Amino acid sequence: MLEKFTHVKNPLTVVALFAGFAEVSGTLILPLIEKDTQSTYVWFLMGFPVLLILLFFAILNWNHTVLYAPSDFQNEDNFARFTKASVLAIVSKEIDEQHEAEALPDAAPEHEDPGGRAFHEDREDYLGEASGTGSEPTSLSDPMLSQDEQRWRNRMATEQGLSNLERREGRFFLRSVALPDMPQVVFDGVDPAPDRFTVAEVKYSHTGFLASKFIQATFDRAKDLYKVVGPEEQANFTFHMVYVIGDTTPESSASALYSRTRVISLRYPFRSVVHVFRWSSL
C-alpha cells in the first residue's frame, strides 16, 4: 500500500494520508479499548472526518492557493516568483482601502485623458446588471455600515469578485501575493501564465464612488508590476479592475465609476478591462 505513496507531491496528498491513517488506526484500536470508553471513542471516529471536511472546504473557499505545490503550476517558476504576502502587508492594504472608502468623491467626472485622446466608451466589459433604486449618495462611506461590516464586505468582495472573474474568464488567480522585491505591494489576484499574464484588483464601494487618485494609484501598482515582467509577459499583460458596489447604488453612479476608470486606463501601456458587479450578484 505504501508503495503507491512514494512521492508526496502536494499538501492535498498529506491531508489524504493523514485522514486515511487516522481512520484506519482508529478502527484497529477500537476493540482494544475498554467498553466504558468505546462509545466516546466511536463519537470521535464519526466526528473527526466531519471536522476535517469542514476545515478542508473552509480552506478551499478562503485560501485554496495553499493546497497546491509548485508542480501543479504550468510554470513552476511562478510558484517561487510570487509569494503569499505577509499578514502585515495584507492588513496595511485593508486599512488603506478602508480610508479610500471614507474619502470624499471627486467633484466631477472626466471625459478626456491628459493626452487629448477622446474616450470612446466600450461597454462590453461593463457588468452592472441591476439599476439602483436608492437616492443619489453624497459620500463614499455609508452610515448604515459599521467599520467592522465595511471591512468584512471588503474581504468578501475581494474573494467573491475574484471567483466571479475566474468563472467568467476561465482563469486561476493566486490570491494576495507579492513579489520578493516588492513585499509591501500586495496584488489581490495574479495569473502569471506568460501567454496570458493577468492581474486583478478588487475594490468595494457601497455607494459606487471612488476618488480618481485612488483609482490611479491602483493602476500605478499594476504598472510597477508591468515594468518588472519579461517582454513576453508584457505583450500579454492584462489588468482587470473589478468594482463591487452596493445594490442600492444608482445606475448613473455605477456608469460614472466605470467611465472614469476607463479614461484613467488610457494613460497606461497595458490592456485594461473594467468590471462592475452588484453585491447581490456575487
C-alpha positions in Angstrom: 0.0 0.0 0.0 2.8 2.4 0.9 4.4 1.8 -2.4 1.7 4.0 -4.0 2.7 7.0 -1.9 6.4 7.1 -2.6 6.1 10.7 -3.8 4.1 13.3 -1.7 3.6 16.0 -4.4 1.3 18.5 -2.7 -0.5 19.4 0.6 -3.6 17.6 -0.6 -1.7 14.3 -0.5 -0.6 15.0 3.0 -4.2 15.6 4.1 -5.4 12.4 2.4 -2.7 10.3 4.0 -3.3 11.8 7.4 -7.0 11.3 7.3 -6.6 7.7 6.0 -4.1 6.7 8.6 -6.1 8.3 11.4 -9.3 6.4 10.5 -7.6 3.0 9.9 -5.6 3.2 13.1 -8.6 4.4 15.0 -10.7 1.4 13.8 -7.9 -1.1 14.7 -7.5 0.4 18.2 -11.3 0.4 18.9 -11.5 -3.3 20.0 -8.6 -2.8 22.4 -10.3 0.0 24.3 -12.3 -0.7 27.4 -16.1 -0.9 26.8 -16.8 2.0 29.1 -14.9 4.4 26.8 -15.7 2.8 23.5 -18.9 4.9 23.0 -16.9 8.1 23.4 -14.2 6.9 21.0 -16.8 6.0 18.4 -18.2 9.5 18.5 -14.7 10.8 17.9 -14.3 8.5 14.9 -17.5 9.8 13.5 -16.9 13.4 14.2 -13.3 13.7 13.1 -13.9 13.2 9.4 -16.8 15.7 9.5 -14.5 18.3 11.2 -11.7 17.5 8.6 -14.1 18.0 5.7 -15.4 21.3 7.1 -11.9 22.6 7.6 -10.9 21.5 4.1 -13.8 23.3 2.5 -13.1 26.4 4.6 -9.5 26.5 3.2 -10.8 25.7 -0.3 -13.1 28.7 -0.1 -10.9 31.3 1.6 -7.3 30.3 0.9 -7.2 27.5 -1.7 -3.8 28.5 -3.1 -2.1 26.8 -0.1 -3.3 23.4 -1.3 -1.1 23.5 -4.4 2.5 22.5 -4.9 5.0 24.0 -7.4 4.5 21.0 -9.7 0.8 21.9 -10.0 1.6 25.1 -11.9 2.1 25.2 -15.6 5.4 27.1 -14.9 7.0 26.1 -11.6 9.0 29.4 -11.6 5.8 31.2 -10.9 5.5 29.5 -7.5 8.7 31.0 -6.2 8.3 34.2 -8.2 5.1 35.2 -6.4 4.8 34.6 -2.7 2.0 34.9 -0.3 2.0 38.5 1.0 2.8 38.9 4.7 -0.1 39.4 7.2 1.3 42.9 7.9 1.2 43.9 4.2 -2.3 42.5 3.8 -3.6 44.3 6.9 -1.9 47.5 5.7 -3.7 47.3 2.4 -7.0 46.7 4.1 -6.5 49.8 6.2 -5.7 51.8 3.1 -8.8 50.6 1.4 -10.8 51.5 4.5 -9.5 55.0 4.2 -10.4 55.1 0.5 -14.0 54.1 1.4 -14.2 57.1 3.7 -12.8 59.7 1.3 -15.0 62.2 -0.5 -15.9 61.6 -4.1 -14.5 63.6 -7.0 -16.1 66.9 -7.9 -16.8 66.0 -11.5 -16.2 63.0 -13.8 -13.6 63.1 -16.5 -14.3 62.6 -20.2 -10.9 63.0 -21.8 -7.4 62.0 -20.8 -4.5 64.4 -20.5 -3.1 63.4 -23.8 -6.2 64.8 -25.5 -7.5 61.5 -26.7 -11.3 61.3 -26.7 -12.8 58.5 -24.7 -15.0 56.2 -26.7 -16.9 54.1 -24.2 -16.9 50.4 -24.8 -19.5 48.7 -22.5 -18.6 45.1 -23.4 -16.9 44.7 -20.1 -19.4 46.6 -18.0 -21.2 44.0 -15.9 -23.6 46.1 -13.8 -26.9 44.3 -14.2 -29.5 45.9 -12.0 -30.4 49.6 -11.8 -30.2 51.1 -8.3 -33.4 52.3 -6.7 -32.0 54.4 -3.9 -31.3 58.1 -3.8 -28.0 59.6 -5.0 -25.5 59.2 -2.2 -23.3 62.1 -1.0 -20.2 60.3 0.2 -18.4 57.0 -0.1 -19.0 55.7 3.4 -22.5 54.6 4.3 -23.6 55.4 7.9 -25.6 52.2 7.9 -22.4 50.2 7.7 -20.1 49.9 10.7 -16.3 49.8 10.2 -16.3 46.1 11.0 -19.0 45.4 8.5 -17.3 47.6 5.9 -14.1 45.6 6.5 -15.9 42.3 6.2 -17.5 43.4 3.0 -14.2 44.5 1.6 -12.8 41.0 2.2 -15.8 39.2 0.9 -15.9 41.4 -2.2 -12.3 40.6 -3.0 -12.7 36.9 -2.7 -16.1 36.6 -4.4 -15.1 39.2 -7.0 -12.1 37.2 -8.0 -14.1 33.9 -8.0 -16.7 35.5 -10.3 -13.9 36.7 -12.6 -12.3 33.3 -12.6 -15.6 31.7 -13.8 -16.1 34.3 -16.5 -12.5 34.4 -17.8 -11.6 30.8 -17.2 -8.5 31.7 -15.2 -7.0 30.8 -11.8 -5.7 33.6 -9.7 -3.1 33.4 -6.9 -4.6 35.4 -4.0 -3.0 38.2 -2.0 0.5 37.8 -3.5 3.6 39.9 -3.7 7.0 39.9 -5.4 10.0 39.3 -3.3 11.4 42.7 -4.5 8.2 44.5 -3.6 6.9 42.7 -0.4 4.7 45.6 0.7 2.9 45.8 -2.7 0.0 43.3 -2.5 -1.9 42.2 -5.5 -5.4 40.8 -5.0 -5.1 38.3 -7.8 -2.4 37.2 -10.3 -2.5 34.7 -13.1 1.2 34.5 -14.0 1.0 32.3 -17.2 3.3 34.0 -19.7 0.9 33.7 -22.6 -1.9 35.4 -20.6 -0.3 37.3 -17.8 -3.3 38.7 -15.8 -3.5 40.9 -12.8 -6.8 41.7 -10.9 -7.6 44.2 -8.2 -11.0 44.4 -6.5 -12.5 47.5 -4.8 -15.7 47.5 -2.8 -17.8 50.7 -2.7 -21.1 50.6 -1.1 -22.3 53.8 -2.8 -20.4 53.5 -6.0 -17.9 56.3 -5.5 -14.1 56.1 -5.6 -11.8 59.1 -5.9 -9.7 59.2 -9.1 -6.5 59.4 -7.1 -7.1 56.0 -5.6 -8.0 54.5 -9.0 -4.8 55.9 -10.4 -2.8 54.6 -7.5 -4.2 51.1 -8.2 -3.2 51.4 -11.9 0.3 52.6 -10.8 0.8 49.5 -8.8 -0.1 47.4 -11.8 2.3 49.5 -13.9 5.1 48.7 -11.4 4.5 45.0 -11.9 4.3 45.5 -15.7 7.8 47.0 -15.7 9.5 44.1 -14.0 8.0 41.2 -16.0 9.6 39.9 -19.2 8.8 41.0 -22.8 6.6 38.1 -23.5 4.5 38.7 -20.4 4.3 42.4 -21.1 2.9 41.6 -24.6 0.1 39.6 -23.0 -0.3 41.7 -19.9 -4.0 42.4 -18.9 -5.1 44.3 -15.9 -8.7 43.7 -14.6 -10.1 46.4 -12.4 -13.1 44.9 -10.5 -15.6 47.0 -8.6 -18.2 45.6 -6.3 -20.9 48.1 -5.5 -24.0 48.2 -3.2 -27.3 47.0 -4.6 -28.9 50.5 -4.0 -26.2 52.3 -6.0 -27.9 54.3 -8.8 -27.0 53.2 -12.3 -25.7 56.7 -13.0 -23.1 56.3 -10.3 -22.1 52.9 -11.5 -21.7 54.1 -15.0 -19.7 57.2 -13.9 -17.3 55.0 -12.0 -16.9 52.7 -15.0 -16.3 55.6 -17.3 -13.8 57.4 -15.1 -11.8 54.2 -14.7 -11.8 53.6 -18.5 -10.5 57.2 -19.0 -7.7 56.7 -16.5 -6.7 53.3 -18.1 -5.9 55.1 -21.3 -2.8 56.5 -19.7 -1.1 53.1 -19.2 0.7 50.9 -21.7 -1.1 47.7 -20.9 -4.6 46.4 -21.8 -7.2 47.1 -19.1 -10.7 45.7 -18.5 -13.2 47.2 -16.1 -15.9 45.2 -14.4 -18.7 46.4 -12.2 -20.6 43.8 -10.1 -23.5 44.3 -7.8 -23.1 42.9 -4.3 -26.1 40.6 -4.7 -24.7 39.1 -7.9 -21.6 37.7 -6.3 
